[in-house]
């Protein structure tokens, strides 16, 4: 089973080595059972469609399931409601609203991707103002986190939550790794060319 610590490590690698402090705290809050960190968060049907479309562009369906099939959109809403504080909730809603006002859903796939590339470009500039610091995530384990004075930008939040939701879902793990639920004795295994890595 993919542990919380493994998920953090994999997501940090996918996002260039650092994850945002709110995501780290949200994962800890969910793990420890602390919920309702902020006001109730919910999305309208249109907003849910936007989140689903964005998540599917981040992890599209190919020969493996995409973000929608892995249940990522519902996971994103659940995490934002249960585990994130008000600044991130507001930032996320603003990002979704901005896409809605720009007519995101009325665009074809290439138009949507172009809009998301622009959002990503703007977010990169904004993230330069964030500072990196070490935060404890377990016994003797520190991870680099990104902190800023305002809520984490929408693009960074949705990217982190899409990856976290996908790689902690059954479909995401089993399609990306040779998943072994109960490993036997430890022995070195030589992977065949093109074979997926093992995940326990």
N, C-alpha and C positions, 0 to 999 in steps of 0.2 A: 504494500500500500504506500502510495506517495505521502510522505509525512509533511507536516507544515514547514519544517526546516528545509526539507528538500525542495518544496515548492518555492520558498523564498529564494533559495540559491539559484534555481533554474530561471526564475523570473528576473532576478538581478542580472544574470548573465545575458538574457535576451534583451534587456533594456540598457545594456552598456555598463553593467557593473554596479549601478546604484538604483535603489528604489525609494519612493517617497515615504517620509515618516508617517503620514496618515494611513497609507496602505499597510505599513508594518504594524501600526497600532491597531488598525481595524482587524487584521488577521489575529492578533493577540487577543483582542476583545472577543472575537467570535469563538476562539479556542477556549477562553476562560469562562464563557457563558455570560459575559457582560453584554447587555443589549440596550437599545434605546438611548444611544449617546446623544441624539439630537431630536428635533421635532420629527414627527412622522413624515417619511419621504415616500412619495408615490409619483408615478409617471402617468400621463394621459395615454390613450391608445395611439395617437399620432407620435408621441414621444417614444413609446415602446417600439414602434416601427422603425424610427430613426436609429435607436440604439441597436436594434437587431441588424439593420442594414450596415451600420458602421462596424459592428462586431464581425459580421460575415465578410466584410472587406479586409479586416485584419487577419482573420483565419477563414479563408474561403473553403467551400467543399471541393475536394478534388477526388482522388482515389480514397481519401480518408474523410471522415465527417467534418463539416464546417462548424463554426461557432454556434449557429442556430440549432443544428442537430444535436450538439452536445449540451444544450440548455443554458448557454452562456448569458443570453439577455435577461432571463429570470434571475440568474445568479447575481448579475450586476445590480439589479434593482434591490434584491434582498440584502446584499452587502452594504449598499449605500443607505438603506433604511435602518439596518440593525447595527452597523459598526462604524459608520463615518460621522464626523461632527459637521455642524452647520456650515462652516466655510467651504468644505468640499462638496456638500450637497448643493449649495448655492452655485458654486462654480460649475458643477456638472449640469445643473438645470439651465444655466446661462448658455453653456456650450450647445446643448440640445436645442434650446430656443433659437439661438443664432442660426443653426443649421435649418430649422423649420422656417424661419423668416426668409432665408436665402433660397427656399424652394428645393431643399435637398432631395426629398422624395419624388419630386417631379422630374429630376434629372435621370438620364440613362446611366448605366454602370460607369462608363468612362467619365461622365460629368461628375458623378459622385466622388470618384477617385481623385479627380482634379481638385474638387472642393476640400477633400480631406488632406491632400498634399499641402494646400495653402494653410489649413489649420495647423498641420504639423510644423510647417516652416515658421509660422508665427509663434508656436509654442516653444520651439527650440530657442528663439531669441529671448522669450520670457524666462525660460528655465536657466538661462545664464545668470540671472540675478539670484538664483537659489544657492545656498551654501551646502557643502557636503559635511556630514558629521557621522561619527560611528554610533550605532545604537545596538544595545544588547538584544539578541533574539533567542538566547538559550544559554545553557552552561558553557562558558568559555567560547562563545560564538558571538562575534560582532559583525555587523554588516554596515556598509556605507548607506546612508539615507540622505535624501535631499529635502531641505526645509526652506520655506519662504515665508514672507510676512503675510501673504494672503493665501486663500485656498489653492490647492494644487489645480493647475489648469485642466480643463475638460479632456483634452486629447491625452494627456498623461494618465489621467484617471481611467479613461475607458480602455486605453491600451493595457495598462497594468491589470485591470479587472478582467479583461477578455482573456489574457494569457493565464491569469490565476484560475479563472473559471474553467477554461478549457483543459488545462493540465492537471486539475484536481477532479475532473469529471471522469466517469468510467469510460466513456467513448474516447475522450482525449488521451487518456493514459493507454488504453488498450490498442488504439490505432497508431500511437507514436512509439511505443516500446513493446518489447517482448515481455508481456506482463506475467509475472509468476506470483500467485497469491500466497502460497506457502512454500518458501524455498526449502530445498533439502540441504545436504551438507555443502559446505563451501568447497568449491573446486574451480580451478581456472577453466574458462571456456573460450575457445577461439571462435570469433564471429566469422561467418561466411561473408563473402563480398556482397554488399547491399543489405545485409541483415541488420535489423533494428537493434539498438542497445537494450539490455535487460532492465526492467524496473520492478522492484519488490515493494 
